[in-house]
Amino acid sequence: MPQNIPDNRVHVIGGGLAGSEAAWALAAMGIPVILHEMRPGQGTAAHQGDDLAELVCSNSFRSDDFEANAVGVLHEEMRRAGSLVMRAAEQTRVPAGGALAVDRDAFSGYVTNAIGENPLIEVRREEITDPTAIDAKSVIIATGPLTSDGLSQSIRKLTGSDQMAFFDAIAPIIHKDSIDFEKAWFQSRYDKGDGNDYINLPMSKDQYDGFIDALITGEKVSFKEWEENTPYFEGCLPIEVMAERGPQTLSYGPMKPVGLTNPHNPTVKPNAIVQLRQDNKLGTLWNMVGFQTKLTYGEQKRIFKTIPGLEGAEFARLGGLHRNTFIKSPELLDGALRLKSNPKIRFAGQITGCEGYVESSAMGIMAGRFTGREMLGLDITPPPITTAMGALLAHVTVGAEADTFQPMNINFGLFPLPDETRPNGRPLKGRERKASMAKRALKDFDAWINSELG
């Protein structure tokens, strides 16, 4: 890497996953960074602590299968790009079958310490409300879906358009020692991972039907008038919203009973099964998988304690709902995540309209690398669209329709179809096609990252 580094600091606004990754990527290129984080002086509706990269929803980074799953491919690309988030996740992971899940407090603590010990990164605990007032060649806005009101107003002025929003929800967390293991048992669906990575709670048909009725009729958090037309993100619907879509929606979704056998009553197949996933390294806290909710706190305790095994449950945290913010990126950003109307400003993370921890982190990596190359006077070459990072970047900047743009998780639908075919010349399908796309993605990513480092 050339050593003619300009005597300038890049300012990164937001100390979440994307901001931490952007700062880390810049420092790895030898470029000094000022990372602005408004907490603890200014809190949010979802954060509970002061650490960087706090996980405010699930503790899962989802599938770690890089051979046939788009999320797993993104994990692997991030590892190969020197991701701080993936390094922290590996150091703080907890059992989760085929998924990558972490002890959330240990994870954010690891990131905070790593950033704090990096001599090229200065962390300033202050709120920035006007990024144009920063006297710097380059600014990265990575404030995520919980952008403060002051900065949101500045972004509206910068972009010349209203911001969009959607609701995201948080699932409850339960103390393990309050779970009744005469009804619950340990097992991963289809015995993946260690085979015993989840706590399972069975429900009969009558119990399930009563539970669905309670979800639908239970008291919900009321919306403010200006929030009433804000949509939900389809990948993280509140459990009661799913229940309203049909009585069997949950039994075919997060409460599906397949791939599991109740050792307490192996001859009777449950109608539905609630799963809990380990939330901390000690294994003392477990979160309810798929149970993000807008029920009031009182209703959560009443309804969730009707689940067999949770009659005496003690909640370390109840579920909740918060409003997420994102911009119309396909209209506003160029292919290097620069604001077209003010190229010294880049956006990264969920505020660009991607959804998910690793997606946000990957956008931070790219924003950091693009900014670093720009600061060093080097050409910017985005990763190929055949890679997970490239597909996500293309969707956010040029691939999606601006008028109907909504947050998106990484998925193989964003990748070009593979050229590879079956021996008979027919197109690949199912897992074969996914495996081919995954293999191509990592091959093309290696070629790109090696050219970047050369």
C-alpha positions in Angstrom: 0.0 0.0 0.0 1.4 3.4 -0.9 2.7 5.5 2.0 1.8 9.0 0.7 -1.0 9.3 3.2 -2.7 12.7 3.2 -2.5 14.6 6.5 -6.2 14.4 7.1 -8.6 12.4 9.3 -11.7 10.8 8.1 -14.7 11.5 10.3 -17.1 8.6 10.8 -20.4 9.4 12.4 -21.9 6.5 14.4 -20.3 3.9 16.5 -22.5 0.9 15.5 -21.5 -2.1 13.4 -21.1 -0.1 10.1 -19.2 2.8 11.7 -16.9 0.5 13.6 -16.1 -1.4 10.5 -15.5 1.7 8.4 -13.1 3.1 11.1 -11.3 -0.2 11.3 -10.9 -0.6 7.6 -9.5 3.0 7.3 -7.1 2.4 10.1 -5.9 -0.8 8.5 -5.0 1.3 5.4 -3.0 3.6 7.7 -5.5 6.5 7.7 -6.4 8.3 10.9 -10.0 8.4 11.9 -12.2 10.3 14.3 -15.2 8.1 15.3 -18.1 10.1 16.7 -20.6 8.2 18.9 -23.4 10.2 20.6 -24.0 7.7 23.4 -24.0 8.0 26.4 -24.8 11.7 26.2 -27.6 11.1 23.8 -29.4 7.8 24.0 -31.8 6.0 21.7 -35.1 4.0 22.0 -33.3 0.7 21.6 -29.7 0.9 23.0 -29.1 -0.1 26.6 -25.4 0.5 27.1 -22.5 2.7 26.0 -20.3 0.2 24.1 -19.7 0.4 20.3 -21.4 -2.0 18.0 -24.2 -2.9 20.5 -26.6 -5.5 19.2 -30.0 -4.1 19.9 -32.1 -6.9 18.4 -31.1 -10.5 18.0 -27.7 -11.9 19.0 -27.6 -14.0 15.8 -25.7 -13.2 12.6 -27.7 -16.0 11.0 -26.4 -18.8 8.8 -22.6 -19.4 8.8 -22.8 -21.8 5.8 -20.6 -20.3 3.1 -21.1 -23.2 0.7 -24.8 -22.7 0.0 -26.2 -19.7 1.9 -25.9 -16.1 0.9 -25.5 -14.9 4.5 -22.7 -17.4 5.1 -21.0 -16.2 1.9 -21.1 -12.7 3.2 -19.6 -13.8 6.5 -16.7 -15.4 4.6 -16.1 -12.4 2.4 -16.0 -10.2 5.4 -13.5 -12.5 7.1 -11.3 -12.3 4.0 -11.6 -8.5 4.1 -10.3 -8.3 7.7 -13.6 -7.6 9.3 -13.5 -6.5 13.0 -17.1 -7.7 13.4 -16.4 -11.2 12.3 -13.2 -11.3 14.4 -15.3 -10.3 17.4 -18.0 -12.8 16.6 -15.6 -15.7 16.4 -14.2 -14.7 19.8 -17.6 -14.4 21.5 -19.7 -17.0 19.7 -22.2 -19.1 21.5 -23.8 -22.4 20.3 -26.5 -21.9 17.7 -26.6 -24.9 15.4 -25.6 -23.8 11.9 -25.9 -20.2 12.7 -23.3 -17.7 14.1 -24.6 -16.2 17.4 -22.7 -14.3 20.0 -22.7 -13.2 23.6 -24.0 -9.7 22.9 -22.2 -8.0 25.8 -18.9 -9.7 25.2 -19.2 -9.0 21.5 -19.7 -5.2 21.8 -17.0 -5.1 24.6 -14.5 -6.8 22.2 -15.3 -4.2 19.4 -15.1 -1.3 21.9 -11.7 -2.5 23.2 -10.3 -3.1 19.8 -11.3 0.3 18.5 -10.1 2.0 21.7 -6.7 0.4 21.5 -6.1 1.3 17.8 -3.7 4.3 17.8 -5.2 5.6 14.5 -8.8 5.8 15.8 -9.9 8.5 18.2 -13.4 8.0 19.7 -15.3 11.2 20.5 -18.5 10.8 22.6 -20.5 13.6 21.0 -23.6 14.0 18.9 -23.1 15.4 15.4 -26.1 17.1 13.9 -24.6 18.8 10.9 -22.0 16.7 8.9 -21.4 19.6 6.5 -19.9 21.6 9.4 -17.1 19.1 9.8 -13.9 20.5 8.2 -12.6 17.4 6.6 -12.1 15.9 3.1 -14.3 12.9 3.8 -17.2 12.1 6.2 -19.0 8.8 6.5 -22.5 8.8 8.0 -23.1 5.4 9.6 -25.7 6.3 12.2 -27.9 3.4 11.4 -31.7 3.1 11.7 -31.7 5.0 15.0 -30.3 8.3 13.6 -30.9 11.2 16.0 -33.6 13.8 15.2 -31.0 16.5 14.7 -28.9 14.6 12.2 -32.1 13.3 10.5 -33.1 16.9 9.8 -29.6 17.7 8.4 -29.8 14.6 6.1 -33.2 15.7 4.8 -31.7 19.0 3.8 -28.6 17.3 2.3 -30.7 14.9 0.2 -33.5 17.3 -0.7 -36.0 14.6 0.1 -37.9 13.1 2.9 -36.4 10.1 4.6 -38.3 6.8 4.7 -38.8 4.5 7.6 -39.9 1.1 8.8 -40.6 -0.5 12.1 -38.2 -3.1 13.6 -38.9 -5.2 16.6 -36.9 -6.8 19.5 -37.5 -10.3 21.0 -37.6 -11.0 24.7 -34.7 -12.6 26.7 -35.3 -15.1 29.4 -33.2 -16.3 32.4 -32.4 -20.0 31.8 -32.9 -21.0 35.5 -36.5 -19.9 35.3 -37.3 -22.4 32.5 -39.1 -25.7 33.4 -36.9 -28.5 31.9 -39.5 -31.1 32.8 -41.3 -29.7 29.7 -38.4 -28.1 27.8 -35.4 -29.9 26.1 -32.2 -29.1 24.3 -32.0 -29.9 20.6 -31.0 -28.2 17.3 -33.4 -28.6 14.4 -32.3 -31.6 12.4 -29.5 -31.9 15.0 -27.3 -29.3 13.3 -24.3 -27.8 15.0 -23.7 -29.6 18.3 -27.2 -31.0 18.1 -28.3 -29.4 21.4 -27.9 -25.7 20.7 -31.5 -24.6 21.3 -34.0 -24.9 24.1 -37.4 -26.3 22.8 -40.8 -25.7 24.2 -43.7 -27.9 22.7 -47.3 -26.8 22.3 -50.3 -29.0 21.6 -53.0 -27.9 19.1 -55.2 -26.5 21.9 -52.3 -24.7 23.5 -51.2 -23.3 20.1 -54.8 -22.2 19.1 -55.2 -20.4 22.5 -51.8 -18.8 22.1 -52.6 -17.5 18.6 -55.9 -16.0 19.9 -54.0 -14.3 22.8 -51.5 -12.8 20.4 -54.1 -11.3 18.1 -56.3 -9.9 20.9 -53.5 -8.8 23.3 -52.9 -5.2 24.0 -50.3 -3.6 21.6 -48.2 -0.6 21.9 -50.1 2.3 20.3 -48.6 4.3 17.4 -48.2 8.0 17.3 -50.2 9.7 14.6 -47.2 10.3 12.3 -46.1 6.6 12.7 -49.4 5.0 11.5 -48.4 4.6 7.9 -44.9 3.4 8.6 -44.5 -0.2 7.2 -42.8 -3.2 8.9 -39.7 -4.9 7.5 -40.9 -8.2 6.2 -37.8 -10.1 7.5 -38.5 -9.1 11.1 -42.3 -9.0 11.6 -43.7 -8.8 15.1 -45.0 -12.2 16.1 -48.6 -10.9 16.5 -48.6 -9.5 13.0 -47.6 -12.9 11.6 -50.4 -14.5 13.7 -52.9 -12.1 12.1 -51.9 -13.4 8.7 -53.4 -16.8 9.4 -53.7 -19.3 12.2 -51.0 -21.6 10.8 -48.5 -18.9 9.8 -46.4 -19.3 13.0 -46.5 -23.1 12.9 -45.0 -23.0 9.4 -42.6 -20.2 10.4 -40.6 -19.6 13.6 -42.7 -22.1 15.6 -42.5 -25.0 13.1 -42.3 -28.4 14.8 -40.2 -30.2 12.1 -36.7 -31.7 12.8 -37.3 -32.0 16.5 -38.3 -34.8 18.9 -39.6 -34.2 22.4 -37.8 -36.7 24.7 -40.4 -36.2 27.4 -43.1 -37.5 25.0 -41.5 -38.9 21.9 -44.6 -40.6 20.4 -46.6 -37.4 20.3 -45.8 -34.8 17.6 -46.2 -31.2 18.9 -48.4 -28.9 16.9 -45.8 -26.1 17.3 -42.4 -25.6 19.0 -41.0 -22.4 20.5 -37.2 -22.2 20.3 -34.9 -20.3 22.6 -31.3 -19.4 21.4 -28.4 -18.8 23.8 -27.8 -15.1 24.2 -24.6 -14.9 26.4 -21.4 -16.9 26.8 -22.4 -18.2 30.2 -25.6 -19.6 28.9 -27.7 -17.9 31.6 -29.7 -15.8 29.1 -31.8 -17.2 26.2 -33.8 -15.2 23.6 -37.1 -16.2 22.0 -36.4 -17.0 18.4 -38.8 -15.1 16.1 -40.6 -13.5 19.0 -40.0 -9.8 18.2 -43.2 -8.1 19.4 -45.2 -4.9 19.8 -47.2 -6.3 22.7 -47.2 -4.2 25.8 -44.9 -5.4 28.6 -47.7 -6.6 30.7 -49.2 -8.6 27.9 -45.9 -10.1 27.0 -45.5 -11.6 30.5 -49.1 -12.8 30.6 -49.1 -14.4 27.1 -45.6 -15.8 26.9 -46.0 -17.5 30.3 -48.7 -19.6 28.8 -46.1 -21.4 26.7 -45.3 -24.8 28.3 -42.0 -24.5 30.2 -42.2 -20.7 30.6 -44.9 -20.6 33.3 -42.4 -19.3 35.8 -40.2 -17.4 33.3 -38.2 -14.4 34.4 -37.4 -11.9 31.7 -34.1 -10.2 31.5 -35.5 -8.0 28.7 -38.9 -7.7 27.2 -39.6 -7.2 23.5 -40.1 -3.9 21.9 -40.6 -1.9 18.8 -38.5 1.0 17.3 -38.7 3.1 14.2 -35.8 2.6 11.7 -34.6 5.3 9.3 -33.1 4.8 5.8 -32.5 7.0 2.7 -33.5 6.4 -0.9 -30.0 5.2 -1.8 -30.6 4.3 -5.5 -31.5 7.9 -6.2 -29.1 9.6 -3.8 -25.8 7.6 -3.8 -23.2 6.7 -6.5 -21.6 3.3 -6.9 -19.0 4.2 -4.2 -21.6 5.2 -1.6 -20.9 8.9 -2.1 -23.8 11.4 -1.8 -24.2 12.6 -5.4 -25.0 16.1 -4.3 -22.1 16.3 -1.9 -19.4 13.7 -2.7 -17.3 14.3 0.4 -20.1 12.6 2.3 -20.6 8.8 2.2 -23.3 6.7 3.8 -22.8 3.2 5.2 -24.9 0.6 7.1 -28.6 0.2 7.5 -29.3 3.9 6.8 -28.5 3.0 3.2 -31.4 0.6 3.1 -29.8 -2.7 3.7 -31.1 -4.8 6.6 -29.2 -7.0 9.0 -26.1 -7.0 11.2 -23.7 -8.4 8.6 -25.2 -6.5 5.8 -24.7 -3.3 7.7 -21.2 -4.3 8.7 -20.3 -5.1 5.1 -21.5 -1.7 3.9 -19.2 -0.2 6.6 -16.2 -2.2 5.3 -16.9 -1.0 1.7 -17.4 2.6 2.7 -14.1 2.5 4.7 -12.2 0.9 1.9 -13.6 3.2 -0.8 -12.8 6.3 1.3 -9.3 5.0 2.1 -8.5 4.5 -1.5 -9.8 7.9 -2.4 -7.7 9.5 0.4 -4.6 7.7 -1.0 -5.3 8.8 -4.5 -6.1 5.3 -5.7 -8.8 4.1 -8.1 -12.0 2.8 -6.5 -13.2 -0.6 -7.9 -16.3 -2.0 -6.3 -16.4 -5.8 -5.7 -18.0 -7.7 -8.5 -21.7 -8.1 -8.5 -21.1 -11.9 -8.4 -19.9 -11.5 -4.8 -22.1 -11.0 -1.8 -20.7 -7.6 -1.1 -20.9 -6.6 -4.7 -24.5 -7.8 -5.0 -25.5 -5.9 -1.9 -23.8 -2.7 -3.0 -25.3 -2.9 -6.5 -28.8 -3.4 -5.0 -28.5 -0.4 -2.7 -27.0 2.0 -5.3 -28.2 1.0 -8.8 -30.2 -2.3 -8.7 -33.4 -1.4 -6.9 -36.2 0.8 -8.1 -35.9 4.1 -6.2 -39.7 4.7 -6.0 -40.3 1.3 -4.3 -37.0 0.9 -2.5 -37.2 -1.1 0.8 -34.6 -2.5 3.2 -33.2 -5.8 1.9 -31.2 -8.7 3.4 -28.5 -10.4 1.4 -29.9 -13.2 -0.7 -29.0 -15.1 -3.8 -31.8 -13.3 -5.7 -29.4 -10.3 -5.8 -26.7 -12.3 -7.6 -26.5 -13.0 -11.3 -27.5 -16.6 -12.2 -24.5 -18.9 -12.6 -23.2 -19.8 -16.0 -22.6 -23.4 -14.8 -25.1 -26.0 -16.0 -25.9 -29.6 -15.3 -24.1 -32.3 -17.5 -27.3 -32.5 -19.6 -27.1 -28.7 -20.2 -30.1 -27.8 -18.1 -29.8 -25.0 -15.6 -28.8 -25.7 -12.0 -31.5 -25.6 -9.4 -32.0 -25.6 -5.7 -28.9 -26.3 -3.5 -26.8 -27.0 -6.6 -27.4 -23.5 -8.0 -26.7 -21.9 -4.6 -23.5 -23.9 -4.2 -22.3 -22.8 -7.6 -23.1 -19.1 -6.9 -21.4 -19.4 -3.5 -18.2 -20.9 -5.0 -18.2 -18.3 -7.8 -18.7 -15.5 -5.2 -15.7 -16.5 -3.1 -13.5 -17.0 -6.1 -14.3 -13.6 -7.5 -14.0 -12.0 -4.1 -10.5 -13.4 -3.7 -9.5 -12.0 -7.1 -11.0 -8.6 -6.1 -9.4 -8.3 -2.6 -6.0 -9.5 -3.9 -6.1 -6.8 -6.6 -7.0 -4.2 -3.9 -4.0 -5.2 -1.8 -1.6 -5.5 -4.7 
